[in-house]
């Protein structure tokens, strides 16, 4: 039987860019440019692993067209 330490039990899964973007857009109530979303993610303490975090956000938003609606160029809101 393997022992599980306190650290392993207490460790929480960090929210994804998608989950945080949804939360940001819910709280904002109006469409945001993907660069503004990136700034808000950074303010919340999200640490990006890529050199270009804005590109990461843009890719995630465009990967889920059922969640995000484009209102104007590079500006999105929740559906």
ABEGO torsion letter per residue (X at the ends): XBBBBAAAAABBBBBBAAAAAAAAAAAAGBBBBAAAAAAAAAAAGBBBABABAAAAAAAAAAABAAABBBABBGBBBBX
